[in-house]
C-alpha cells in the first residue's frame, strides 16, 4: 500500500507493509469500539441516573464496610496474646471507635439495601 503525503508542495510516497496496515487497522477498530461502548455507557447512565447512582452508593458502602472490618480486626483486635491484653485500651481510641461506627452503620445500610431490593422485587412481581 502506498501513502501519499503532501507537505510544502512536495509529494512524498511511503510504502506500508501489510503487517503495518493490519496493526494500524486494529488500532482504529479498538479506538472505534472504545468510543462506541463509552458513548453507549454514557447514554445508558443519562437515562438511568437514579438506578446507577443508587448502585454506586450501595457499592461504596459495601466496599467501605469490607475494608473497615479488616482494618478493625487487624489494628484494634490483633490476634495475639499482646493484642488480647492491649485490646481494652486500643479499642477505645478514636480510630477504632470510628471503624466500629463504620462497621455498624455499613452493616445497617447493607441490611436496609436488601430490604429495599426485596420490596421492589415483590412489588414488581405482584403487579
PASEBA-1860 file (N, C-alpha, C; in nm, 3 decimals):
! residues 127
1> XXXXXXXX> 0.084/-0.117/0.000/0.000/0.000/0.000/0.089/0.124/0.000 ~ 0.049/0.224/-0.071/0.125/0.346/-0.082/0.045/0.460/-0.019 ~ 0.111/0.534/0.066/0.050/0.652/0.126/0.120/0.773/0.068 ~ 0.040/0.867/0.024/0.094/0.989/-0.035/0.074/1.103/0.064 ~ 0.182/1.169/0.096/0.180/1.282/0.188/0.225/1.405/0.110 ~ 0.145/1.509/0.118/0.182/1.633/0.051/0.222/1.733/0.159 ~ 0.347/1.777/0.153/0.398/1.871/0.252/0.485/1.973/0.180 ~ 0.451/2.097/0.196/0.523/2.207/0.133/0.536/2.187/-0.018
9> XXXXXXXX> 0.426/2.149/-0.080/0.420/2.125/-0.225/0.515/2.016/-0.271 ~ 0.555/1.927/-0.181/0.640/1.813/-0.217/0.559/1.687/-0.190 ~ 0.554/1.600/-0.288/0.479/1.476/-0.273/0.575/1.368/-0.224 ~ 0.536/1.308/-0.111/0.617/1.202/-0.053/0.535/1.074/-0.057 ~ 0.592/0.970/-0.114/0.524/0.841/-0.118/0.590/0.749/-0.016 ~ 0.508/0.692/0.068/0.557/0.599/0.170/0.498/0.461/0.145 ~ 0.578/0.363/0.162/0.531/0.225/0.148/0.501/0.171/0.288 ~ 0.386/0.107/0.300/0.347/0.046/0.426/0.331/-0.104/0.400
17> XXXXXXXX> 0.388/-0.183/0.489/0.374/-0.326/0.473/0.236/-0.370/0.518 ~ 0.203/-0.494/0.484/0.071/-0.546/0.523/0.056/-0.552/0.674 ~ 0.162/-0.592/0.743/0.153/-0.601/0.889/0.134/-0.463/0.952 ~ 0.200/-0.361/0.898/0.179/-0.226/0.948/0.036/-0.182/0.922 ~ -0.016/-0.214/0.805/-0.154/-0.179/0.772/-0.251/-0.249/0.866 ~ -0.228/-0.380/0.890/-0.316/-0.455/0.982/-0.310/-0.398/1.123 ~ -0.188/-0.366/1.170/-0.174/-0.310/1.305/-0.245/-0.176/1.317 ~ -0.229/-0.093/1.215/-0.299/0.037/1.216/-0.450/0.016/1.215
25> XXXXXXXX> -0.494/-0.080/1.135/-0.639/-0.108/1.126/-0.691/-0.161/1.259 ~ -0.614/-0.248/1.326/-0.656/-0.300/1.456/-0.667/-0.187/1.558 ~ -0.573/-0.093/1.556/-0.579/0.021/1.647/-0.703/0.106/1.620 ~ -0.733/0.127/1.493/-0.852/0.205/1.457/-0.978/0.136/1.506 ~ -0.983/0.004/1.489/-1.102/-0.072/1.533/-1.115/-0.066/1.685 ~ -1.003/-0.081/1.757/-1.008/-0.073/1.903/-1.056/0.064/1.949 ~ -1.004/0.170/1.886/-1.046/0.305/1.922/-1.194/0.325/1.892 ~ -1.240/0.273/1.780/-1.381/0.286/1.744/-1.469/0.211/1.845
33> XXXXXXXX> -1.429/0.088/1.881/-1.508/0.011/1.978/-1.511/0.080/2.113 ~ -1.396/0.133/2.155/-1.390/0.203/2.284/-1.485/0.323/2.283 ~ -1.477/0.404/2.177/-1.564/0.521/2.169/-1.710/0.480/2.163 ~ -1.741/0.373/2.091/-1.879/0.327/2.080/-1.932/0.281/2.215 ~ -1.856/0.197/2.285/-1.903/0.145/2.413/-1.911/0.255/2.519 ~ -1.818/0.348/2.516/-1.825/0.459/2.611/-1.946/0.547/2.584 ~ -1.977/0.571/2.457/-2.095/0.652/2.427/-2.223/0.579/2.469 ~ -2.225/0.446/2.451/-2.341/0.369/2.496/-2.354/0.373/2.648
41> XXXXXXXX> -2.242/0.364/2.717/-2.243/0.369/2.863/-2.290/0.506/2.913 ~ -2.245/0.612/2.849/-2.287/0.746/2.888/-2.436/0.765/2.861 ~ -2.483/0.713/2.748/-2.626/0.724/2.717/-2.709/0.645/2.816 ~ -2.663/0.524/2.851/-2.734/0.443/2.949/-2.738/0.513/3.084 ~ -2.625/0.573/3.123/-2.620/0.644/3.251/-2.715/0.764/3.251 ~ -2.721/0.836/3.141/-2.807/0.954/3.138/-2.954/0.917/3.148 ~ -2.991/0.797/3.102/-3.130/0.755/3.111/-3.164/0.694/3.247 ~ -3.065/0.640/3.315/-3.089/0.569/3.442/-3.003/0.626/3.555
49> XXXXXXXX> -3.007/0.756/3.573/-2.923/0.819/3.675/-2.958/0.772/3.816 ~ -3.087/0.758/3.844/-3.129/0.717/3.979/-3.078/0.577/4.011 ~ -3.095/0.486/3.918/-3.052/0.347/3.941/-2.901/0.340/3.954 ~ -2.828/0.405/3.862/-2.683/0.395/3.865/-2.625/0.466/3.987 ~ -2.682/0.577/4.029/-2.633/0.644/4.150/-2.661/0.560/4.274 ~ -2.777/0.495/4.279/-2.810/0.408/4.392/-2.714/0.291/4.399 ~ -2.686/0.230/4.284/-2.591/0.118/4.281/-2.453/0.164/4.324 ~ -2.411/0.282/4.280/-2.279/0.334/4.317/-2.270/0.360/4.467
57> XXXXXXXX> -2.375/0.416/4.525/-2.374/0.445/4.669/-2.369/0.316/4.751 ~ -2.451/0.220/4.715/-2.451/0.095/4.790/-2.323/0.015/4.769 ~ -2.267/0.020/4.648/-2.139/-0.047/4.625/-2.029/0.018/4.708 ~ -2.034/0.148/4.721/-1.937/0.218/4.804/-1.951/0.177/4.950 ~ -2.075/0.165/5.000/-2.096/0.122/5.138/-2.043/-0.019/5.160 ~ -2.066/-0.107/5.063/-2.018/-0.245/5.076/-1.866/-0.247/5.081 ~ -1.801/-0.169/4.994/-1.655/-0.163/4.992/-1.601/-0.104/5.122 ~ -1.660/0.005/5.169/-1.613/0.069/5.292/-1.632/-0.025/5.411
65> XXXXXXXX> -1.745/-0.096/5.416/-1.770/-0.191/5.524/-1.666/-0.303/5.522 ~ -1.636/-0.354/5.405/-1.539/-0.462/5.391/-1.401/-0.418/5.439 ~ -1.356/-0.302/5.392/-1.223/-0.253/5.428/-1.215/-0.221/5.577 ~ -1.316/-0.155/5.630/-1.310/-0.118/5.772/-1.317/-0.241/5.862 ~ -1.388/-0.345/5.821/-1.391/-0.468/5.902/-1.252/-0.530/5.911 ~ -1.181/-0.533/5.799/-1.047/-0.590/5.801/-0.949/-0.500/5.877 ~ -0.963/-0.369/5.862/-0.876/-0.279/5.938/-0.901/-0.291/6.088 ~ -1.027/-0.303/6.127/-1.061/-0.316/6.270/-1.001/-0.443/6.328
73> XXXXXXXX> -1.017/-0.554/6.255/-0.964/-0.680/6.309/-0.812/-0.682/6.309 ~ -0.749/-0.607/6.221/-0.603/-0.605/6.217/-0.544/-0.513/6.323 ~ -0.597/-0.392/6.336/-0.535/-0.293/6.423/-0.597/-0.282/6.561 ~ -0.725/-0.310/6.574/-0.791/-0.288/6.703/-0.801/-0.416/6.786 ~ -0.814/-0.529/6.724/-0.822/-0.656/6.797/-0.725/-0.755/6.735 ~ -0.598/-0.729/6.757/-0.494/-0.813/6.699/-0.501/-0.954/6.757 ~ -0.478/-1.055/6.673/-0.491/-1.195/6.712/-0.358/-1.245/6.769 ~ -0.331/-1.204/6.893/-0.211/-1.249/6.963/-0.233/-1.226/7.113
81> XXXXXXXX> -0.141/-1.272/7.192/-0.152/-1.251/7.336/-0.143/-1.102/7.368 ~ -0.050/-1.032/7.302/-0.038/-0.888/7.324/-0.164/-0.815/7.277 ~ -0.221/-0.859/7.165/-0.345/-0.799/7.117/-0.459/-0.820/7.215 ~ -0.464/-0.938/7.277/-0.567/-0.965/7.377/-0.551/-0.876/7.499 ~ -0.426/-0.858/7.542/-0.402/-0.776/7.662/-0.421/-0.627/7.635 ~ -0.389/-0.581/7.514/-0.397/-0.438/7.485/-0.530/-0.396/7.423 ~ -0.617/-0.490/7.389/-0.742/-0.455/7.322/-0.834/-0.365/7.404 ~ -0.845/-0.377/7.539/-0.931/-0.283/7.611/-0.885/-0.138/7.599
89> XXXXXXXX> -0.756/-0.116/7.583/-0.705/0.020/7.570/-0.717/0.068/7.425 ~ -0.680/-0.018/7.330/-0.676/0.022/7.189/-0.818/0.040/7.134 ~ -0.912/-0.041/7.179/-1.049/-0.033/7.127/-1.113/0.102/7.157 ~ -1.069/0.169/7.262/-1.129/0.297/7.298/-1.065/0.416/7.227 ~ -0.967/0.392/7.138/-0.906/0.502/7.065/-1.003/0.554/6.958 ~ -0.988/0.680/6.915/-1.080/0.737/6.816/-1.082/0.661/6.684 ~ -0.967/0.609/6.642/-0.963/0.535/6.515/-1.047/0.410/6.524 ~ -1.030/0.335/6.631/-1.107/0.211/6.646/-1.256/0.240/6.668
97> XXXXXXXX> -1.286/0.347/6.739/-1.428/0.383/6.755/-1.490/0.421/6.621 ~ -1.413/0.495/6.539/-1.462/0.531/6.406/-1.482/0.410/6.317 ~ -1.386/0.317/6.320/-1.401/0.195/6.242/-1.521/0.113/6.290 ~ -1.541/0.109/6.419/-1.656/0.038/6.473/-1.787/0.102/6.426 ~ -1.792/0.235/6.424/-1.912/0.304/6.376/-1.935/0.274/6.228 ~ -1.829/0.275/6.148/-1.842/0.246/6.005/-1.894/0.103/5.985 ~ -1.842/0.009/6.063/-1.887/-0.130/6.051/-2.035/-0.142/6.085 ~ -2.075/-0.079/6.195/-2.215/-0.087/6.237/-2.307/-0.019/6.136
105> XXXXXXXX> -2.273/0.102/6.096/-2.357/0.176/6.001/-2.359/0.109/5.865 ~ -2.245/0.059/5.822/-2.238/-0.012/5.694/-2.323/-0.138/5.696 ~ -2.317/-0.211/5.806/-2.399/-0.332/5.818/-2.547/-0.297/5.815 ~ -2.585/-0.191/5.883/-2.724/-0.147/5.883/-2.769/-0.102/5.744 ~ -2.682/-0.031/5.673/-2.713/0.015/5.538/-2.729/-0.102/5.442 ~ -2.640/-0.199/5.451/-2.648/-0.317/5.364/-2.776/-0.395/5.393 ~ -2.812/-0.408/5.521/-2.937/-0.475/5.557/-3.057/-0.403/5.497 ~ -3.058/-0.270/5.508/-3.168/-0.192/5.451/-3.171/-0.201/5.299
113> XXXXXXXX> -3.054/-0.211/5.238/-3.047/-0.226/5.093/-3.118/-0.353/5.049 ~ -3.095/-0.462/5.120/-3.161/-0.588/5.084/-3.311/-0.579/5.106 ~ -3.353/-0.507/5.211/-3.497/-0.488/5.234/-3.560/-0.409/5.120 ~ -3.494/-0.303/5.076/-3.547/-0.221/4.966/-3.552/-0.303/4.838 ~ -3.447/-0.378/4.809/-3.444/-0.461/4.689/-3.552/-0.568/4.692 ~ -3.570/-0.633/4.806/-3.675/-0.734/4.819/-3.814/-0.674/4.803 ~ -3.836/-0.558/4.863/-3.966/-0.491/4.849/-3.992/-0.452/4.705 ~ -3.890/-0.401/4.636/-3.906/-0.363/4.496/-3.936/-0.485/4.411
121> XXXXXXX> -3.864/-0.594/4.432/-3.889/-0.714/4.352/-4.027/-0.774/4.378 ~ -4.069/-0.774/4.505/-4.204/-0.827/4.536/-4.313/-0.740/4.475 ~ -4.295/-0.609/4.481/-4.397/-0.522/4.422/-4.395/-0.534/4.269 ~ -4.278/-0.558/4.210/-4.268/-0.574/4.065/-4.332/-0.705/4.019 ~ -4.309/-0.813/4.097/-4.366/-0.944/4.061/-4.515/-0.946/4.083 ~ -4.563/-0.882/4.190/-4.705/-0.888/4.221/-4.790/-0.797/4.134 ~ -4.731/-0.702/4.066/-4.811/-0.612/3.983/-4.821/-0.658/3.838
END
